[in-house]
Amino acid sequence: MYYYFAPMEGITGYHFRNIHHELFPGTHKYFTPFRVACQDIGFRKKELEDLLPEHNAGVPVVPQILSNDAEAFLVAVRQLQDLGYQEINLNLGCPSGTVISKFRGSGFLSVPSELDAFLDRVFSETAARISIKTRIGLELSDSFEDLMAIYEKYPLSELIVHPRYGREGYRGSPHMESYRTAYDRWELPLCYNGDITTLQDLDRLLEAYPETDAVMVGRGCVTNPALIRTFENGTFLTLPEFQVYESRLMECYCSILSGDRHILFRMKELWNYFICLFPDSRKQMKVLRKSQTCSEFRDAVQRLYRECPFDPSLGFKP
């Protein structure tokens, strides 16, 4: 079984990946937050910052591209190959309204004939290993079987299925009958993505779909940085480990971001996930969210550690 860290925009950039991989090794692939491929130039300099090999030394990274333009995608693929990347992932899953409106991400799934033509051009002109992360359609009326018929025509290195429709965002429960469709007919490597946040979630998935090749986890791994280790050998995160991890992230953002406001924005966003490991912490979290300086924030975190129980068996809850 392989375990992947899903991309999360604004969170899982290379600073975050480096710290996580150093303290909690074992993740088989980290997928980068998507980068938009531009015709003729591929990636802009700023977007390449997260992908530079020197920023990802020793970390198993897979770049993710958002595109519905085969020419731009191919330019980006060549650029990434020049940087040494062996696999590139196409994002057909992003549910953001602004992405959908441009027929990218899960929006591209609403025009299957154009998606088919895109893939035909891509696989005709590159031998690069291309994987796809997909939703099961954009609208509830869309047919995932029709999408599967398109995917089966091409030599994908891997198919990653998040069994929700794009319009659903992250609401409701995954449509496991659609994952069953992929599971029963897909002959190449298959990865499941969606609402795996605890060991119990993984056990239920593998009981029903034991030949799943890989699992991709996003919010669960942000909440619990040792979750993949727990999946591998049953060893749970300890509070001292978590404290070192949280402190390292804070130190990192203090060194690369300017001003308490920007640092606290990043750390408070992370604590929206971390807090799931600390039951009965509503009062302490309220103080943390209200902190205006880094000093106040650190004091609030220490108070939370002192006053709240820690339970690493808990997972992310929206």
C-alpha positions as a printed Julia matrix, in Angstrom:
318×3 Matrix{Float64}:
   0.0    0.0     0.0
   1.24   3.47   -0.94
   0.32   6.65    0.94
   0.22  10.1    -0.63
  -0.11  13.59    0.84
  -2.77  15.46   -1.13
  -2.14  19.03   -2.3
  -3.77  21.82   -0.32
  -3.43  25.33   -1.67
  -1.84  27.77    0.76
  -0.73  25.01    3.13
   1.4   22.26    1.57
   4.1   24.32   -0.08
   7.72  23.27   -0.05
   8.55  24.7     3.4
   5.71  22.67    4.89
   6.65  19.53    2.92
  10.29  19.69    4.0
   9.43  19.93    7.7
   6.81  17.22    7.5
   9.06  14.84    5.59
  11.96  15.41    7.99
   9.93  14.79   11.15
   7.49  12.2     9.81
   9.16  10.28    6.97
   7.22   7.59    5.17
   4.96   9.47    2.78
   5.48   7.93   -0.65
   4.46  11.0    -2.67
   3.7   14.65   -1.94
   1.55  16.24   -4.63
   2.12  19.95   -5.01
  -0.72  22.47   -4.99
  -1.74  22.9    -8.62
   0.12  25.27  -10.89
  -1.57  26.75  -13.95
   0.24  26.05  -17.21
   0.47  29.05  -19.55
   0.79  28.71  -23.31
   4.3   29.24  -24.72
   5.94  29.77  -21.29
   4.65  26.86  -19.19
   5.15  28.13  -15.64
   5.94  31.62  -14.53
   9.04  32.13  -12.37
   7.0   32.6    -9.18
   5.1   29.33   -9.74
   8.35  27.46  -10.34
   9.61  28.47   -6.88
   7.67  25.64   -5.25
   8.92  23.1    -7.79
  12.66  23.82   -7.89
  14.68  20.67   -7.07
  16.79  22.54   -4.53
  13.63  23.36   -2.58
  12.53  19.71   -2.53
  15.77  17.81   -1.97
  15.06  14.3    -0.75
  11.29  14.8    -0.79
   9.27  12.59   -3.2
   7.34  15.33   -5.01
   4.84  15.06   -7.87
   4.0   18.38   -9.55
   0.31  18.96  -10.27
  -0.82  20.96  -13.3
  -4.16  22.67  -13.83
  -4.88  23.02  -17.55
  -7.39  22.46  -20.33
  -4.92  23.55  -23.02
  -2.88  20.66  -24.41
  -0.16  22.91  -25.86
   0.35  24.74  -22.55
   0.29  21.44  -20.67
   2.96  19.94  -22.93
   5.19  23.01  -22.52
   4.87  22.64  -18.74
   5.6   18.92  -18.91
   8.83  19.56  -20.81
   9.78  22.22  -18.28
   9.21  19.81  -15.4
  11.14  17.04  -17.14
  14.08  19.43  -17.49
  13.9   19.87  -13.7
  14.13  16.1   -13.27
  10.52  15.17  -12.52
   9.48  11.7   -13.63
   5.72  11.99  -13.01
   3.3   14.84  -13.62
  -0.27  14.95  -12.3
  -3.22  16.51  -14.12
  -5.78  18.13  -11.81
  -9.33  17.21  -12.86
 -10.71  17.54   -9.37
 -10.55  21.12   -8.11
 -14.1   22.2    -7.14
 -13.4   25.93   -6.88
 -16.02  28.03   -8.65
 -13.43  30.22  -10.36
 -11.6   27.14  -11.65
 -14.81  25.46  -12.84
 -15.93  28.61  -14.66
 -12.8   28.35  -16.84
 -13.47  24.66  -17.59
 -10.43  23.58  -15.6
 -10.2   21.13  -12.72
 -13.53  19.37  -12.25
 -15.0   21.87  -14.72
 -13.09  20.12  -17.53
 -15.16  16.99  -16.8
 -18.27  18.77  -18.09
 -16.9   18.71  -21.66
 -15.8   15.07  -22.06
 -15.19  15.3   -25.81
 -12.75  18.16  -25.24
 -11.09  16.24  -22.4
 -10.7   13.23  -24.68
  -9.1   15.38  -27.39
  -6.79  16.96  -24.79
  -5.59  13.56  -23.55
  -5.19  12.24  -27.09
  -2.89  15.15  -27.95
  -0.94  14.88  -24.71
  -0.28  11.15  -24.93
   0.54  11.43  -28.62
   3.28  13.97  -27.97
   4.92  12.98  -24.69
   6.21   9.79  -23.13
   6.17  11.36  -19.67
   4.39   9.52  -16.89
   1.06  11.29  -16.51
  -1.33  10.57  -13.65
  -4.79  12.05  -13.16
  -6.6   13.15  -10.02
 -10.29  13.22  -10.85
 -13.74  13.82   -9.44
 -16.54  11.57  -10.75
 -18.09  14.41  -12.74
 -19.06  18.04  -12.33
 -22.83  17.7   -11.91
 -24.76  14.91  -10.22
 -26.22  14.05  -13.61
 -22.78  13.37  -15.13
 -21.76   9.78  -15.89
 -18.57   8.53  -14.28
 -18.69   5.44  -16.48
 -18.38   7.7   -19.53
 -15.34   9.37  -17.96
 -13.83   5.98  -17.17
 -14.26   4.99  -20.82
 -12.12   7.99  -21.74
  -9.44   7.31  -19.13
  -9.17   3.66  -20.19
  -8.02   4.75  -23.64
  -4.76   6.2   -22.33
  -1.68   4.79  -20.54
  -2.06   6.76  -17.31
   0.6    6.04  -14.73
  -2.12   6.19  -12.05
  -5.75   7.21  -11.59
  -6.63   8.98   -8.33
 -10.37   9.03   -7.7
 -12.15  11.4    -5.32
 -15.72  10.04   -5.53
 -17.6   13.32   -5.24
 -18.95  15.57   -7.97
 -17.24  18.9    -8.49
 -20.34  20.89   -7.53
 -20.46  19.1    -4.17
 -17.13  20.5    -3.02
 -16.39  18.57    0.16
 -20.01  18.31    1.3
 -21.83  15.07    2.01
 -20.36  11.6     1.84
 -18.26  10.18   -1.02
 -20.21   8.18   -3.62
 -18.56   4.84   -3.03
 -20.58   3.16   -5.77
 -18.62   5.31   -8.23
 -15.33   4.28   -6.67
 -16.56   0.69   -7.09
 -16.91   1.42  -10.82
 -13.23   2.38  -11.03
 -12.17  -0.42   -8.69
 -13.89  -3.12  -10.76
 -12.72  -2.04  -14.2
  -9.45  -0.1   -13.88
  -6.41  -2.28  -14.63
  -3.65   0.25  -13.92
  -2.64   1.61  -10.49
  -5.67   3.03   -8.63
  -5.6    5.46   -5.71
  -8.51   6.41   -3.45
  -8.94   9.97   -2.14
 -11.64  11.38    0.13
 -12.49  11.53    3.84
  -9.75   9.21    5.12
  -8.83  10.94    8.38
  -8.44   8.1    10.93
  -7.14   4.56   11.08
 -10.74   3.35   11.28
 -11.55   5.14    8.02
  -8.68   3.35    6.29
  -9.68  -0.03    7.72
 -13.22   0.38    6.4
 -11.95   1.33    2.95
  -9.59  -1.62    2.69
 -12.14  -4.06    4.02
 -14.43  -3.12    1.14
 -11.73  -2.5    -1.5
  -8.68  -4.56   -0.45
  -6.86  -4.29   -3.79
  -6.71  -0.5    -3.74
  -3.12   0.36   -4.63
  -2.77   3.67   -2.82
  -4.57   6.16   -0.61
  -4.24   9.93   -0.85
  -4.93  11.96    2.3
  -5.12  15.74    2.61
  -7.03  17.21    5.54
  -6.35  14.11    7.64
  -2.58  14.51    7.27
  -2.64  18.24    7.93
  -4.59  17.54   11.14
  -2.36  14.65   12.23
   1.17  14.75   10.78
   1.86  11.16   11.89
  -1.26   9.7    10.29
   0.6    7.83    7.55
   2.92   6.32   10.16
  -0.16   5.17   12.06
  -1.48   3.62    8.86
   1.83   1.83    8.29
   2.56   0.4    11.74
  -0.08   1.55   14.22
   2.2    4.01   16.04
   0.2    7.07   17.08
   1.37  10.66   17.27
   2.58  11.79   20.7
   2.04  15.24   22.17
   5.79  15.99   22.42
   6.16  15.09   18.72
   3.29  17.36   17.82
   4.72  20.21   19.89
   8.07  19.99   18.09
   6.28  19.91   14.73
   4.06  22.9    15.48
   7.03  24.85   16.83
   9.13  24.1    13.74
   6.36  25.34   11.48
   6.02  28.52   13.53
   9.78  29.13   13.41
   9.8   28.58    9.67
   6.99  31.02    8.95
   8.55  33.6    11.26
  11.71  33.38    9.15
  10.08  33.63    5.71
   7.06  35.87    6.3
   7.1   39.53    7.21
   4.97  40.78   10.08
   2.91  39.08   12.75
  -0.29  39.41   10.73
   0.97  37.19    7.89
   2.57  34.68   10.24
  -0.58  34.37   12.35
  -2.79  33.99    9.29
  -0.77  30.93    8.28
  -0.58  29.42   11.76
  -4.23  30.0    12.6
  -5.17  28.28    9.36
  -3.15  25.24   10.44
  -4.7   25.29   13.9
  -8.15  25.02   12.35
  -7.0   21.48   11.56
  -4.76  20.77   14.57
  -7.55  21.59   17.01
  -9.35  18.38   16.02
  -6.76  16.49   18.11
  -7.67  18.48   21.22
 -11.23  17.75   22.36
 -12.95  20.15   24.75
 -10.78  23.05   23.6
 -13.36  25.56   22.39
 -12.49  28.19   25.0
  -8.74  27.88   24.48
  -9.1   27.95   20.71
 -11.14  31.13   20.95
  -8.24  32.81   22.76
  -5.81  31.5    20.14
  -7.9   32.87   17.28
  -8.15  36.29   18.93
  -4.39  36.69   19.45
  -2.95  39.67   17.58
   0.8   39.15   18.04
   3.08  36.15   17.76
   3.82  36.42   21.48
   0.11  36.27   22.35
  -0.31  33.38   19.96
   2.5   31.35   21.53
   1.06  31.96   25.0
  -2.35  30.79   23.8
  -0.85  27.63   22.31
   0.98  26.81   25.54
  -2.2   27.35   27.54
  -4.04  24.99   25.22
  -1.35  22.32   25.72
  -1.68  22.66   29.51
  -5.45  22.68   29.74
  -6.74  20.42   26.96
  -6.56  16.66   26.5
  -4.74  15.33   23.44
  -6.19  12.42   21.44
  -4.24  11.37   18.31
  -6.87   8.78   17.39
  -9.22  11.61   16.39
  -9.34  12.82   12.82
 -10.32  15.94   10.95
 -13.9   17.02   11.39
 -15.25  19.99    9.41
